Amino acid sequence: MKHLSACTSVMVGKNASVDGSTMIARNDDTFLPLTPQRFTVVPAYHQSNKTWESNQNDFRMKLPMDGYRYLATPNADVEHAGVFAESGFNEKNVAMSATESVYGNPRALSHDPWVPNGIAEDSLQSVVLPYINSAREGVEYLGNLIKQYGSPEGNGVLFADANDVWYMEIVTGHHWVAERVPDDCYAVVANQVAIQEVDFDDSDQFMHSDGIQEFVEKYHLNPTVDEGFNFRRIFGTCNEKDRHYNTPRVWYGQKILNPEVEQSPVSNDLPFLRKANRKITVMDVESILSSHYNETDYDPLGNGPEELKTKFRPVSMNRTQNSHVLQFRNDAENPQWAAIMWLNFGVPAFSPYVPFFANVEHTPATYEHAPLTMDDQSAYWMYRKLSMIVESHYPQFIQMARDFKTESNQMFLTHLENTIYQARHLEEAEVPTFLEKQNQSLTNEMHDRVHEFMNTLMSKGLTLSKLTYDMDKNL
């Protein structure tokens, strides 16, 4: 099955973040610059006979009788493009983001090939997130589905809850490994098998498919058998595409959080896990997902040598359809307002991440609806327009865009704190409706601010036309 998510992911353990938050984050990149997305709530259901059917690869499965409410960011054109729910929290405050496309090597796949009608990215979020109560349970649940149905593609899946962050890599038709990101660590992943040494005796930190050790031994798949079980070397790839398309993104993400560490952007041995040189904020994660090798010769929008500006594939791209940071705030006192989904429907390099409280029954209408062609109401098209305008005169507009994002972030943080302060004084039953109103209020505010900013940019852009000429003022 064809991969649709050539993405970049970031994961942060709770003790690695500045406020005790767990975070999982990802750029959802597709093959096309325009694949309209929606942000919606899928309601809970009870005692219902449901069957899931994919319109992409004919995968079918009977669903459990009961399912939790959850947030999703599906395609607008489900009929042709598939669902691809991609990212969100469920009502138990479990976060999931799926998927980070990864690629197994032919030696392993020759013995356990892909299953064409197995569980693929278009279905994954929808058949897992409504049925799990923790991040660890998410890995176990999906592992059982892979055992039963198989996988048609390589996928990395991110799970988080209040305490744990897990990363699961599916690398053949039925084999996978998941590693818990230690509380004091972060990870950056970019379309390449990332997990390294696996300790099969440490079930608190690792989970895996049944029989994976025997599988590797039987088919002589471990090239460094004397050095342990290096999952990346056994199942991953190490080729020219990796060194131009994948590893540079990991290098740059680690450069942001560990600038003191000297590494090569084409190294095949960049570590999966690192400890940052400081406590990590949401804005740090956003800066990774918004990056394009800023302040290096590899920046396609920079002033470096032309031959280097397109050497490596950047993190933020015009085909990033949504970028998200799923944050669970352990300092928020009440789980009703602890789960926050930061969502960016524009090109991340040029547009802001808007925070939404996750425990709601509805999303704002401008996010819920997204037509397949450009309009003047939907959030998806508003932020795509903003991105296009900024890039159209990048040298003249980028500092204005940076200032706009900075001002927006300050406003967002104030909004979150004010909302939490007010929510503390409400009855429990009143909180979801209040959070929903606060999400709508912020959406309205951003609609006005973004349109005002776009008008400013377009007014300035009208003075930058090349169809000009210095004239005598008397003529």
C-alpha positions in Angstrom: 0.0 0.0 0.0 1.3 3.5 -0.8 2.4 5.6 2.1 0.7 8.9 2.6 2.5 10.3 5.6 6.2 11.2 5.0 6.2 12.8 8.4 8.4 14.1 11.2 7.6 13.3 14.9 8.7 14.6 18.3 8.1 12.9 21.6 8.9 14.4 25.1 8.8 12.6 28.5 7.2 14.3 31.4 10.4 15.2 33.3 12.0 16.5 30.1 9.4 19.2 29.7 9.4 22.5 31.6 6.0 21.9 33.3 5.8 18.2 33.6 3.8 17.7 30.4 4.0 14.6 28.3 4.0 15.6 24.6 3.7 13.7 21.3 3.8 15.8 18.1 3.9 15.2 14.4 3.8 16.9 11.0 1.2 15.0 8.8 2.7 15.3 5.3 1.0 14.0 2.2 2.1 13.8 -1.4 0.1 16.8 -2.5 0.2 20.5 -1.3 -3.5 20.6 -0.9 -5.4 17.8 0.9 -8.0 19.6 2.9 -8.3 18.5 6.6 -11.0 18.7 9.2 -10.8 18.9 13.0 -13.7 17.1 14.5 -15.1 15.1 17.5 -16.1 11.5 16.9 -18.8 10.8 19.5 -18.8 7.9 21.9 -21.1 5.0 21.1 -22.5 2.1 23.2 -23.9 -1.4 22.5 -23.7 -1.0 18.8 -22.7 -3.5 16.1 -20.2 -1.6 13.9 -17.9 -2.8 11.2 -14.9 -0.7 10.0 -14.3 -0.8 6.2 -11.4 0.9 4.5 -12.0 2.4 1.1 -8.3 2.4 0.4 -7.2 -1.3 0.7 -10.4 -3.3 1.6 -9.4 -3.8 5.2 -12.4 -4.8 7.3 -12.9 -5.6 11.0 -15.8 -5.8 13.4 -15.5 -3.1 16.1 -16.1 -3.4 19.8 -19.6 -2.9 21.1 -18.6 0.4 22.9 -16.2 3.2 21.9 -14.9 6.3 23.6 -15.4 9.9 22.2 -12.2 11.1 20.5 -10.8 14.0 18.5 -9.7 13.4 14.9 -8.2 15.3 12.0 -9.5 13.3 9.0 -9.4 14.2 5.3 -12.2 16.3 4.0 -12.5 14.1 0.9 -13.0 10.8 2.6 -14.7 9.2 -0.5 -11.5 9.5 -2.6 -8.7 10.1 -0.1 -9.7 7.8 2.8 -10.4 8.8 6.4 -6.8 9.1 7.9 -8.0 10.4 11.3 -4.3 11.0 12.2 -4.3 12.7 15.6 -6.2 13.4 18.8 -7.1 12.6 22.4 -9.9 10.3 23.5 -12.1 10.9 26.5 -9.7 9.0 28.8 -7.0 11.6 28.0 -5.0 9.1 25.9 -3.2 10.8 23.0 -2.4 9.0 19.7 -0.8 10.2 16.5 -0.6 7.8 13.5 1.5 7.5 11.6 5.2 8.1 11.0 6.0 6.2 7.8 9.0 3.9 8.3 10.5 1.4 5.9 11.6 -2.1 6.7 14.5 -3.7 4.7 14.0 -6.4 2.0 15.9 -9.0 4.0 13.3 -9.0 6.8 10.3 -8.4 4.5 11.2 -11.4 2.3 10.3 -13.6 5.3 7.3 -11.6 6.6 6.0 -9.5 3.7 3.3 -6.8 3.9 -0.3 -7.9 4.1 -2.1 -5.9 1.3 -5.4 -5.8 3.1 -4.0 -5.4 6.6 -4.5 -2.5 9.0 -3.1 0.6 7.3 -2.7 4.3 8.2 -6.1 5.3 6.8 -7.8 3.1 9.4 -5.3 3.0 12.3 -6.4 5.9 14.4 -10.1 5.1 14.0 -9.9 1.5 15.1 -7.5 2.0 18.1 -8.0 5.4 19.8 -11.7 4.8 20.8 -10.8 1.6 22.7 -7.8 2.3 24.8 -7.4 3.5 28.4 -3.6 4.3 28.5 -0.6 4.7 26.2 0.7 1.3 27.1 -2.7 -0.3 26.4 -2.6 1.4 23.0 0.5 -0.5 22.1 -0.9 -3.8 23.3 -4.2 -3.2 21.5 -2.6 -2.3 18.2 -0.1 -5.2 18.6 -3.0 -7.7 18.8 -4.6 -6.2 15.7 -1.4 -6.5 13.8 -1.1 -10.1 14.9 -4.6 -10.8 13.7 -4.8 -8.7 10.5 -1.2 -7.9 9.6 0.1 -4.6 8.2 0.4 -3.5 4.6 3.1 -0.9 5.3 5.7 0.3 7.8 4.3 2.6 10.4 5.5 4.4 13.5 2.7 5.1 16.0 2.9 7.6 18.9 0.9 7.1 22.2 0.9 9.2 25.4 -1.0 9.7 28.6 -0.4 11.6 31.8 2.7 9.5 32.7 3.9 7.6 29.6 5.1 8.2 26.1 5.4 5.2 23.9 6.7 4.8 20.3 5.8 1.7 18.3 7.4 0.8 15.0 5.7 -1.8 12.7 8.4 -3.0 10.3 7.1 -6.2 8.6 3.7 -7.7 8.0 3.5 -8.9 11.6 6.5 -7.8 13.6 7.0 -4.6 15.7 8.8 -3.2 18.7 7.7 -0.4 21.0 9.8 1.6 23.4 8.8 3.9 26.2 10.4 7.3 26.0 12.1 7.7 29.4 10.7 10.5 31.5 13.8 12.7 31.1 14.3 12.1 27.4 13.0 13.3 24.0 13.0 11.7 20.6 12.9 13.0 17.0 11.9 10.6 14.2 11.9 11.1 10.5 10.7 8.2 8.2 13.4 5.8 9.3 13.4 2.9 11.8 14.5 4.7 14.9 14.5 2.3 17.9 17.9 1.0 18.7 18.9 -1.5 21.4 16.0 -3.6 22.7 16.1 -5.1 26.2 13.7 -8.1 26.1 14.1 -8.4 29.9 12.8 -4.9 30.6 9.0 -5.1 30.0 8.5 -1.7 31.6 10.4 0.0 28.8 9.9 -2.4 25.8 7.0 -4.3 24.2 7.3 -6.4 21.0 5.5 -8.8 18.7 5.4 -12.5 19.6 8.4 -14.5 18.3 10.4 -11.6 17.0 13.7 -12.9 18.5 13.1 -16.3 17.0 12.3 -14.8 13.7 15.5 -12.8 13.6 17.6 -15.7 14.7 15.9 -18.2 12.2 16.6 -16.0 9.2 19.9 -14.6 10.3 18.8 -11.0 10.2 21.0 -9.5 12.9 24.2 -8.1 11.3 25.6 -7.2 14.8 24.5 -10.2 16.8 27.5 -10.0 19.1 26.5 -6.5 20.1 22.9 -7.2 21.1 19.5 -6.6 19.4 19.7 -3.3 17.5 16.2 -3.0 16.1 17.2 -0.2 13.6 20.1 -2.3 12.1 18.1 -5.5 12.0 14.9 -4.1 10.4 15.7 -0.6 9.1 17.3 0.8 6.1 20.6 2.6 5.6 20.9 4.1 2.2 21.4 7.3 0.2 17.7 8.2 0.5 17.9 8.0 4.3 20.9 10.4 4.3 19.2 13.0 2.2 15.6 12.6 3.1 15.5 11.3 6.7 18.6 11.6 8.9 19.1 15.4 8.3 15.7 16.1 9.9 16.6 14.2 13.0 19.9 16.0 13.1 18.3 19.4 13.0 15.7 18.5 15.6 18.4 17.4 18.0 20.5 20.5 17.0 17.6 22.7 18.4 17.5 20.9 21.7 21.2 19.9 22.0 23.1 22.6 20.1 26.2 21.8 22.1 26.4 18.3 20.5 28.4 18.0 17.2 26.8 15.6 14.8 26.7 15.0 11.0 23.3 15.4 9.2 24.1 12.3 7.2 25.0 10.1 10.2 23.3 6.7 10.3 23.8 6.5 14.1 22.0 9.5 15.4 20.5 8.4 18.8 16.8 7.7 19.1 16.7 9.1 22.6 18.4 12.2 23.9 18.4 14.4 27.0 17.9 18.1 26.1 20.3 20.7 27.5 17.2 22.4 29.0 13.6 21.8 29.9 11.5 21.6 26.8 8.4 23.8 26.0 5.6 23.4 23.6 7.2 26.2 21.6 10.4 24.2 21.3 8.5 21.3 19.8 6.7 23.7 17.5 10.1 25.1 16.4 11.3 21.7 15.3 8.1 21.0 13.4 8.2 24.5 11.8 11.9 24.2 10.8 13.6 24.2 7.4 17.3 24.1 8.5 17.0 27.7 9.6 20.3 29.5 10.0 22.2 26.8 8.0 23.4 26.5 4.4 20.7 23.9 3.9 17.8 26.2 4.3 15.9 26.3 1.0 14.6 29.8 1.9 18.1 31.0 3.1 21.2 32.5 1.5 23.4 29.5 1.4 25.0 28.0 -1.8 22.4 26.9 -4.3 23.7 23.3 -4.4 23.2 23.0 -0.6 19.8 24.6 -0.3 18.0 21.6 -1.8 20.3 18.9 -0.6 18.2 17.8 2.3 14.4 17.4 2.7 13.2 20.0 5.3 10.8 19.3 8.2 8.2 21.9 7.4 6.8 21.6 3.9 4.0 22.9 1.7 2.5 19.4 1.8 2.3 19.4 5.6 -1.5 19.2 5.9 -1.7 19.5 9.6 0.9 19.7 12.4 0.0 19.0 16.0 1.3 18.9 19.5 -0.7 16.7 21.9 0.1 17.9 25.4 -1.1 16.5 28.7 -0.4 19.1 31.4 0.3 17.4 34.7 0.3 20.8 36.4 -3.3 21.4 35.5 -4.9 19.9 38.6 -8.0 18.5 36.9 -7.8 16.1 34.0 -10.8 17.8 32.4 -8.6 20.7 31.3 -5.2 19.0 31.2 -5.4 17.6 27.7 -4.5 20.3 25.0 -4.2 19.8 21.3 -2.1 22.4 19.5 -3.2 22.4 15.9 -1.7 24.0 12.8 -3.5 23.7 9.5 -1.1 25.9 7.6 2.5 25.4 6.6 4.1 25.2 10.0 7.0 27.5 9.0 4.5 30.4 8.4 1.5 29.9 10.6 0.7 29.5 14.3 -0.3 26.4 16.4 -3.7 27.1 18.0 -4.4 25.3 21.3 -7.7 23.5 21.9 -8.9 22.0 25.1 -9.6 18.3 24.2 -12.4 17.3 26.5 -15.3 18.8 24.4 -18.2 17.4 22.5 -17.8 19.7 19.5 -15.1 21.6 17.6 -15.6 25.1 16.1 -17.6 25.0 12.8 -14.7 26.6 10.9 -12.5 23.6 11.8 -15.3 21.0 11.6 -16.0 21.9 7.9 -13.4 22.2 5.1 -14.6 22.3 1.5 -12.4 20.7 -1.2 -11.7 24.0 -2.9 -10.7 27.3 -1.4 -13.3 29.3 0.6 -13.4 32.3 2.9 -14.8 30.6 6.1 -12.8 27.4 6.9 -9.8 27.4 9.1 -7.9 25.0 6.8 -8.1 27.4 3.9 -7.5 30.5 6.0 -4.2 29.2 7.2 -3.2 27.8 3.8 -3.8 31.3 2.4 -1.7 32.9 5.1 1.2 30.5 4.4 1.1 31.3 0.7 1.1 35.0 1.2 4.1 34.9 3.6 6.2 32.7 1.3 5.3 34.8 -1.8 7.6 37.6 -0.5 9.6 35.7 2.1 12.5 38.1 2.6 10.1 41.0 3.2 7.4 39.1 5.2 9.1 36.5 7.3 10.0 38.7 10.2 6.4 40.0 10.3 5.2 36.4 10.3 7.6 35.5 13.1 6.4 38.5 15.2 2.8 37.4 14.5 3.5 33.9 15.7 5.2 35.2 18.8 2.3 37.5 19.6 -0.1 34.7 19.0 1.8 32.4 21.3 1.7 34.9 24.1 -2.0 35.4 23.6 -2.5 31.6 23.6 -0.7 31.0 26.8 -2.7 33.8 28.5 -5.9 32.3 27.1 -5.0 28.8 28.5 -4.2 30.1 32.0 -7.3 32.3 32.1 -9.5 29.4 31.0 -8.0 27.1 33.6 -8.4 29.7 36.3 -12.1 30.1 35.5 -12.7 26.4 35.1 -11.5 25.8 38.7 -14.6 27.7 39.9 -17.1 25.6 37.9 -19.1 22.5 38.8 -17.6 19.4 37.1 -20.6 19.0 34.8 -20.2 22.6 33.6 -16.6 22.3 32.5 -16.9 20.6 29.0 -19.4 23.2 27.8 -17.2 26.0 29.1 -14.1 24.6 27.4 -16.0 24.3 24.2 -17.0 28.0 24.4 -13.4 29.0 25.2 -12.2 27.0 22.1 -14.8 28.9 20.0 -13.8 32.2 21.5 -10.1 31.7 20.6 -11.1 30.5 17.1 -13.1 33.7 16.6 -10.2 35.8 17.8 -7.7 34.1 15.5 -10.1 34.5 12.6 -10.1 38.3 13.1 -6.3 38.5 13.8 -5.3 36.3 10.8 -7.5 38.2 8.4 -6.2 41.6 9.7 -2.6 40.2 9.3 -3.2 39.0 5.8 -4.6 42.3 4.8 -1.5 44.0 6.1 0.7 41.6 4.2 -1.2 42.0 1.0 -1.2 45.8 1.3 2.6 45.7 1.7 2.8 43.2 -1.2 1.1 45.6 -3.5 4.1 48.0 -3.1 6.5 45.2 -4.0 5.4 44.6 -7.6 8.1 44.5 -10.2 5.8 46.4 -12.5 7.2 49.7 -11.3 9.4 52.5 -12.5 10.9 55.6 -11.0 9.1 58.6 -12.5 9.4 62.3 -12.4 6.7 63.4 -10.0 5.6 66.1 -12.4 4.8 63.7 -15.2 
